[in-house]
Amino acid sequence: MFFSIIIPLYNRPQEIKELLETLTLQTYKQFEVLVIEDGSVNDAANVVNSFTDKLDLRYFVKPNEGQGFTRNYGFERAKGDYFIIYDSDCLIPENYLQIVNDALTNNYLDAYGGPDASHPSFTPVQKAISYSMTSPFTTGGIRGNKKGIGQFHPRSFNMGISRQVWEKAGGFIITRSGEDIEYSIRIHSMGFKIGLIPEAKVYHKRRTNFLQFYKQIHFFGRARINVYKFFPGELKLVHFFPAAFTLSLLFTAISNIFGWQIAQLCNFVLALIILLIFFHSWSKNKSAKIAFLSLIASFIQLVAYGLGFMQDFCKRIIFKLS
């Protein structure tokens, strides 16, 4: 099978350098790489050109449209039987393509997704953020976990589609704000076979500090409501959990300020959540420091998503504003 790897890029030359370096190490060699510069001011032309003798690589420059439409640009120019998309802040294990090729040969999928993991080179904050985005106590394990809640939807940081899916379903119809979730749901609705390849992991760096992480996750919360506008039935009870958690934190604070009797119960539940996250992260990362940072990241993840979700739920669903 011949793969076309499609990578949208916006002002991240160092990230694409690290990603392309990992692709040069792939044990499976039947692939091309398309890097599409999406209107960057700080472009990566020199970086990408330095890899043209190491990879079957094509580099495109286009006006800024966002990652969804930039991936479509790549789909239109891809030569492969199967298209794979990554975020530019990913590192790819050297056996990734071999794993995917073997999995598709043994049990063909029209589209697949894979999990993300923390690389040993990541900073403690990046490892904590990685934990918060994959923990059963925050996301419920829906991002690349075999035991995740509900129907599996591949995400664009690690996702593949067959040429047949592209030809029938087309590409992304939203360029950002939940574009990958909408696309996955649409592929499902057309009867294509979609699944998780659990061994096809990538190392996803995500954001490098908590402020950037907060802004990103707040946007994700808003994006869930954007997806609802296309598929109302896909808004599940689990998606309300971060908002409920955020409101419960506010209620806990108020109950302590006013000395309500229920404050003791609220404090007990909050302490239990803190202990569960701390010791679960410690067991996963073998580091008390990362476990402590995971607490911060997990609370940011839940509160930021909850606030973004509530903001657009009130604006777009309750008040019917655009």
N, C-alpha and C positions, 0 to 999 in steps of 0.2 A: 504494500500500500504506500502511496506517495502522499505525504502530508504537506500542506501549506500552513505555515505558522504566521499569524497576522498579529502585529503589535502596533497599536496606536501610540503615539508619542507626543507629549506636550511639555516642552521646557525641562527635559530630564536627561541630558546627555550622559551623566555619570551612571544613572540607572540602566540605560540601554547598553552601556559598555559591559556592565556586570552581567546582564541577562545574556547578551550575545556570547560572552566568554563561556557561560555554561552550555550554550547550544553547540559550541565547537567540540565539546566533550561527549556529545551523544554517541552511544554505541550503535544505534540504528541511524543509518545515513541517508535514507530515502526521504528527504524533505527539502523544502525551500523556505526562506524567511522573507517576509514583506514587512518592512518598517515604514509606517506612514506618519510623517511629521504633520501634525494638525495645527498649522499656523503658529508654530513656536517662534518666540523672539530669540530665545537661546537654543539654536538648533543643534542637532547632533551629526551634521553632515561629515565632519572630519572623523568623528568616532566611528560611525557606521562604515565609512569608506575604508577604514583600516581593517575591516573584517571581510572585504570582498574576495580575498584570496584564501579565506578559511571556510567560507560558507557560500552556499547558493543563495545569494542575497540581492534583494532589490530594495531601493530606497526611493520614496515618493515624498513630495512636498505639496501641500494643498492648503487652502484657506481654512481657518478654524471653524469646525462644525460640532465638536464634541465627539466623545469616544464611540458612540453607537454608529453614527453615520461614517466615521472614519473606518470602522471595521467593515462597513458595507463597501467602501471604496476598495478595501483590500480583497473582499470576496469577489468583486467584479474582475479583479486582475489575477486571481489565484489560479494556478495550474493543477492543483492537487485533487486527489479523489476525496480527501477529507481535510477540512479546515480546522485549525486549532488556534484559539485566541488566548493570549496572556495579557495581564497588566504589565506595564513596563517595570514595576517594582518587584518582579518575581525572579527567583533563581530556580533553575530547572535541574533536578537530579539527572545524572548522566544516563541512567537506564529508563528515563521517562518514556521516550518514544517507543522503545522496545516493549515496555509494559503495555502501552496503549495498543500497539500493533498486535501483540499476542492476545490481548483481551478481545479486541474486535474480530480477530480471526476465529477465536473459540466461541464467542457469543456476541454476534454482531449487534451493535447499537447504532441507531440513526443519529443519535446525539448523546454525549456523555459529559459528565463533570467529574472533577477530582477534588480532593481535600487540599487544604493548605496546612503548613506546619512551620515551626520555628527552626531556623538554621543556627548551628552553634556560633556563627560569627555575629549574630544579631546582638544589639545592645540589650541590657536588662529591661529597658522600657519597651523595646520592640518585642521581646519575649513575653512581657506582661500583656501587651496589647494583643499578641497572637493568642495567648491563653484566653483572654476575655472574649475574643471573637469565635472561639471554638468550644468554650466551656458549656456543659449542660446546665449550669446555673445562670447563664446569661442568654445565649442564643438557643438553648434547648437542643444543641447538637444538629441544627438543620443545615449547617454549612459543611457538607461532605462527610457526614457520619452515617454509617450503615444503619444505626438505630435512631436516626433523626425522626422528627415529628412530621407526619403528613407526606404528601407527594414530593418527590425529589425534584428540585429545580436547579440545573447547573448554573453556576455563576461565572461571570466573564473573566475573572482572574485566572480560571483554569477550566476551559470549556472547549468541546469539539463538536462539529456538526458535519454531516456528510454533504457532498455536493448535491445530492438529491433533496436534502432538506432546504438548502439554499435555493435550488431551482423551483421548488414548490411553495415554500413559505416566504421566500424573499429574505430580506435582512431585517435589521432593527428599524422599528417605526418611531421609537423614542431615542433621542441621541444621548440623553443622560437622565438621571432620576428614576431608577428602577428599570432601565432599558433591558437588562439581562433577564430579570424576572418576567417581564412581559413577554419577551421572546421565548423563554422556556415554556411558559404557559401556553402560548400560541402553538408551539411545536407539539406539545402534548395534545392539544385540542384537535390537531390534524391527524392524529392516529400514529405518529411516529413512535418508535421504541426508544425510550430514553432511560439511562441508568447511571449509577455511580460506578466508577472504577476506583475502588478504595486505595489501591496501591499507587495510583497515578497522582502522587502529591506534588505540589510545588512549595517552595519556601517563599512566603509572601511577606515582604518587609513592612507593608502598610505605612503608617505614619511614624515619625521619629520622635515626636513629643506629644504630651497629653492635650495641648491646646489644638494642634492639628487634628488629633484623633477625635476630640469633641466635635469639631466642625464637620468632619467627615460623617460621623455617626448621626449627628443631628440631621444632616442631609439624607441619610438612609431612612430615618424615620419619616421624613416628608415624602420620600420616594415611594414608600409603601402605600400612601394614599394616592399617589399618581397611578400606581398599578391598579388600585381599586376602581379608578375611573374607567379603565378598560375591562376589568374582570371583577365585578362586585362580589361574586361568589368566592373569590380567593382571599377575602379579608377574613381571617380566622381568629378564634379566641386567643390563640397564642400570641398574635401580633399586638394585642392589647396589654400583654404582661408588663413590658417596660413602662408604659404609662401608668398602670396600676401600681407598680413598684415606686415610681416617682411620686405619685400622690400619697402613697403610704409613708414615704419618708417625710413628706410635708406634714402629714397627720401626726406622725411620731414626734416631730419637733414641737408642734403646737400643743400636743397633749402633755409634753414635759414642761413647756413654758407655763401652762395653766394648772399643772399639778393634777390632771385628771387621773382617776384610778386606772384607766386602761393603759396608761403610760408604761406600767411595769410589764404588761404583756407585750406591748409594742417593742420595748427595749429588749426583751428576751428573744423575740423573733428576729430582730435585727442582729443581735449578737450571734444567734445561731447561723444566720446567713453569712456573717463575716467569718466565723470559724470554718464553715463548710468550704467557702471559697479559698481561704488562706491555706488550709491543710490539703485541699485537693490540688491547688497549684503547687504547693511544696512537694507533694508526692510526684507530680508530673515533671517539675523542673529541677528538683533536688537542690533548691536554693531558697532560704528564708527571705533573702532580699527580693528575689523575683516574686515570691508569694505575697510579700507586702505590696509591691508595685502592682501585682495582679488585682489586689483589692481596690486600689485606686482606679485602675483601668476598667474593672468590672462595673464599678459604680458610675464612672463616666459613660461607659457603654450603655447602661440601662437608662440613666437619666437623660443623656443626650438624645437617644432614640425616642424615649418617652416624650420629651418636650417637642421634638420635631414632629412626631406622630400626632400629638394633641394639637399642635399649631395648625397643621393642614387639615386635620379631621374637623376642627371647628370652622376653619376658613372655607374649605371646599365641600364638606358634607353637610354640616349644620347650617351655615350661612350661605351656601351655594355660590361662593365667590370664586372667580377664576384664579 
